[in-house]
Amino acid sequence: MAIISIPVNTLWNRLNKAASTSSTALFAIITGCYAPYLGLLAILAIPFGDIVTASCQWDCYWYLDISRNGYSSFPLIVKNAIGEANWAFFPLYPLLVREASGITGISVENMAFLLNALGFPVVIFMAVKTLIKRDLTREPIACILIFLLFPFNVWYTAQYSECIYALIILVYTSAIHKNQISTAAFSSFCLALTRPTGLIVSIAGSVWQIFFSRKEILSSRFANAILIIGCAGFAVSIFALHLHHVMGDGLAFAHVQIAWKRHSSIIFVHIIRFMTKLHRIPFLIYFIMSCFLLKEMARDAKWRLEFIILLSTLLISVTTSLISIERIIFGNPLAIQYIATRLTDRFKNRLPRLLIILAIIHTLGTLAWYCGYRVLL
């Protein structure tokens, strides 16, 4: 056994060293790990037709509808979907899908999957590279594998906006850390066009920049924060003006939430409601897990920016419902970054067992997604 383990350990250490010192090596390693991972997803999807069909669940249909037809003028009036409309979904991802589909001639369904399938390894590269540069991990290979096998990454290859949102938020947080205000402002503009929480993330990052960045005088930090928030607000205004032009209500993206039974209320009301409904219990568990994660992050000053962003995202999300909280928090690359570093520290000598457990859970989660189960929304 020792004869076998020595070369494996040596190879592991060499790969870690190469990934830590060379961006080319890091991306090559990610690509080498990602190819069989994507192949496994394709194999799991065979009983459901193909990987594109199997991946398209829930909100996927809304994104594809926007890519094909744009935003609708009227809500649906069909059974089980009365009042629902595609206004709730922000335009950057479906716009990219439509334009890429038009240029290449690839169908909207395939292009929506392809963009995310190609973007996911880039997300992993950016996330792990950031951890290396900030000296937050000495185990980049383990972090890569945890990103791939993380149970809540199913939306990165599905036809959702998670992948493009992850790319932008990683650029945004990196720019804030480095005080690259122009990049932060542009990425905040893109964030606000991608998800409803984009504006909140921009505000949260600006708050950190004012109070915790020491690279400029206070007046300059305030000016930078105003620029960043202003760019995000401008993006939301563009979307609101378009909705007003299409259907007469610039805030339709917020008002239409009631069709999905999302009502603004204090968090305790939602908790009580979810405790009384058995099929909602998983989301209550996800919420408790999110609170525990944020409690742990709050104790580490190195993760203060990421903590503020995730806390703000959680607080604004739970004002309407606990549904999808697992996607909003645990599907966020900032959360996966933190979890990956904690797991590699805590299970350094038991990484093979950890990765096997993650692989099993991830496989079950992927099958649950392909089946359309409501434990992942």
N, C-alpha and C positions, 0 to 999 in steps of 0.2 A: 504493500500500500504506500509506503514511504517513497519507493522508487517511482511510483506514478505521480504522487503529490508534489514532489520537488520540481519537476519540469512545469507542471501546471501553475504552481505558485510563482515560479520564475517568469513564465509567460505573462501571467496576470500583472506582476510588478512592472514588467517592461511595457506592457500596453498602457498601464496607468501613467508611467513616466512619459511615454510618447504622446498620450492624449493631453497631458498637462503642459507640455512644452511646444507642441505643434498643432496649429489649427487644422492643417491639412490632415494630419494623422487622426485628430479627433473626429473630423467629419467622415473620414474613411471608415473608422471603427463604427460610428453611428450607422452609416450606410450598410456595413456588413452585418450589423445586428438587425437593422430594420427590414432588410429584404426577406429573411425567413419569417420574421414577425408578420409582415404583410401577407406572405404565403399562407401562414397559419390562419389568418382571418379569412382568406379566400376559401380555404378548405372547410372551415366552420360554416361558411355561408352556402355551401353546395346544396344542402337540403332546402334552402329558401330561394333557390334560383341562381343568383350570383351575388357577388359582394356589393355591387352597386344597389341592387334591389333590396338586399337584406339590411344594408346600412340605413336606408331611407325610412325612418320612423318618425312619428309625431311631427315636430316642427319642420322637418325636412320638406313636407308638402307645401308649407307656406313659403319657404325660401324659393322653392322651384316655381311656385305660382308667380312670385314677384319677378323672378328672372325671365319668365316667359311673357307675362302679361302686364307687368308693372303693378302699381297699387290700385286697388279696386275703388269704385265710387260708392258702392253700397255693401253692407254686410251680408253674410249668408242668412238665409231664412229656411234652411233645411233642418230636418229633425236631428236632434243631438248636437247641432252646431248653430243654433239660433243666435244671431248677434255677433258671431265671430267674423273676423276680417284680418287681412294681412297687414293692417296698419301697425300692429304691435311689433313688427320685425323691422329693424333698422336696415338701411339700404346698402351699406358698403359691400358686404359679402354677395348678396344677389346681383348687385351691379357688376362686380368683378366676374361673376359666373356668366352673366349675359354677354358681356363684352368679349370674354375669352372664348365663349362658345361661338359667337358671331365671327371672330377672327379665324378660328381653327376649323370650324364646321363640325366640331364634336357636339353631340347632343347636350342639352342643359343638364340632364341627370348625370351623365358620365363626367362632364366638366366639373360639376359641383363636387363629385367625389374625388376627381383627379387633383383639383386644387388643394384639397385638404391632405390627400395621400402624399403629395409632393411637399406640402408645407410642414407636415408633422416632424420629419427629421430635421428640418431647419429650426423648428421650435426647440427640439431637444438640444441641438448644437448651441443655440443662443443661451439656453437655460444653463447648460453644463459649463459653457465657456465663462459665463458670468460667475458661477460658483468658483471656478478655478482662479479667475482674476481677483476675486475678493477674498481668496484664501479661505473659503468656507468648506472645502472638501479636499481630501487627499485620495479619494476613491472615485475618480470620474467614470470609470467603467461600470462600477456598481450603480452610480447615479443614472447612467444611460439605461441600464437594464431595468431599474426601478421605474423610470419614466415610461418605458415601453410596456411594462407589466403592471402598471398602477391600475387598480380596479376602476377608477373614475376617469379614464382617458378615452373612453369609447367614443366621445363626441368629437375627438380630434380627427378621426377618419370618416365619421358620418357626415352627412350633408348639413352641417350646422356651422354657425359663425365662430365656434370656439377656437378653431385653429388660427384664423386671421386675427381674432381678438388676442390670442396668446402671443402671437408675433409682435403685435403693436404694443401690448402692455410690457413686454420684456424690453423693447426699445425704449419705451417711456421711462421705466424705472431705472434703466441703465443711464439714460440721459440726465435724469434728476440727480442720481448719485454723482455723476461727473460734472454737473452744473452746465450741461450743454443745452442752453435754453431754447435755441432755435429748433433743435431736434425734438425736445420735449413739447414745444408748442405745436409742432406739426403732428406729432404722434397723438397729442391730446385731441386735436381736430379729428384725426382718423378714429380714435377710440369712441368719440361721441357719435360718429356715424355708423359705428359697428354694433353697439349694444346700449340699452337704456342706462346701464350703470357707467357708461363711459364718462359722462360729465362728472359724476360723483368721484370717480377715480382721479380725474384731473384735479378736482378740488382737493382731494386728500393728499395727492402728491405735492400740490402747491403749499398746503399747510405744513407739510414736513420741510419743504424747501425754505419756508420763512423761519421756522422755529429751530430747526436742527442743522441746517446747512450753515457752515461758517466760512464759506469761500468768498462771500461778498458782504458789504455793509448792509444793514437792515433795510435802508431805503431801496437799494437795488434788488434785494430779495422780494420786497413787496411789488416792485415794478415787474419783476419776472413772473411772479404769481398771477398778477393781473393779466399779463400777456397769455400765459398758459390757459387760465380759466376762460379768457375772452375767446381764444381760438376754439375751445370746446363748446362754448355757448354759441358761437357763430355757426358751428356745424349743426347743432340742434335746431337753430333758427332756420337754416336752409331746409332741413327735413320738415319742420313745422310748416314753412311756407309752401312746400310742395304738397303736403297733405291738405292744406287749406285750399290750394288750387284744385286738387283732385276731388275732394269730397266735402269741403267747407268747414272742416274742423282741424286746426293746426295742432291741437293736442289729442288727436284721435289715438295716437299710440299709447296714451295713458288711459283715456276714457274706455277704450275697447277691452281693457283688462277685465272689466266686470263680466264680460261674456264667458270668461274662464273661471268665474266665481272668485276672482281676486278683489277683495274689498280692503280699503285702507282701514287699519285698526291698530291698536297697541298690541305688542307681541304676546302679552299674556292671554289675550282673547283668542289668538290663533292657536296657542299651545293648548288651551282648554278644548277648543274645537277638535283639534287633531287627536287629543287623548281619548275622545269619545267615539272615534271612528277607527275601526280596526285596520282598514285598508290604508289609512293615513299614518299609521304608527311608524313605518320606515322613515318617513320624512321628519318625524319628531326625533327619531334616533340620529338621523343625519345632522339635525340642528344641534343636538347635544354634543355630538362629535365635533362640530364646527366650533362650538364654544370652548371645548377642551383644547382644540388646536390653537385658537387665538390666545388662550390663557398661557400656553407654552411659549408662543411667539413673543408675547408681551414681556417675557422675562429676559429676552436676549436683545440687547441694544443694537446688535448688528442687523437685526431684522425689523427695526423700528418702522422704516418706510413701508415695507411689505405688510407689516401688521396693521398700520393705519389704513392702507388701501383695502385690505381684506375686511377689517372691522367696519369700515364705511360701507363696503359692498353688502356685507351681511345685514347691517342695520337698515339700509334702504330697501333691501329685498324682502325682509320679513315683515315690513309694514303692510304688505298685501297678502302674503301667504308663505307657508313653509315649503310649498311644492317647488321642486327643482333646486332646493338649497344645496343638494349634493353636487349638482353641476356647477352652480354659481360659485361655491367655495372650493370644493375638492377638485373640480375640473379646472380651477385657475392655476396657471403654471407657477405662480408665486407660492401657492400652498404646496404644490408637488416638489418644488425646489427645497422648501424647508423640511418636508417630510423625508425626502431622499437623504438629506444630510443627517438628520436625526437617526434614521434607520441604519445608515452606514456606520455611524458612530456606535450605536447601541449593539448592533449585530455584526460587528466587524469580523469576529471569528466564526460566525454562523451564517454567512452570506448565502451559501448554496441552499440551505434550508429555507431561508427567508425568500429567496427568489422562486423556489419551487412552490411555496405557499401562495405567493403573489400570482404566479402563473396559473395556478388552479382557480383562484378567485377571479382572476381576469378572464379566464376562459368561460367560467360560469356566467359572469357579468355580460360578456359579449353575446353568449347564447340567449340570455334574458333580453338583451336589447334586440337581437334579431327576431325574437318571438314577440316583441312588442309589449312585454310585461311592464306594468306601471311602477315598478320599483326604481326605475331609472327614467326620468323625464327631463 
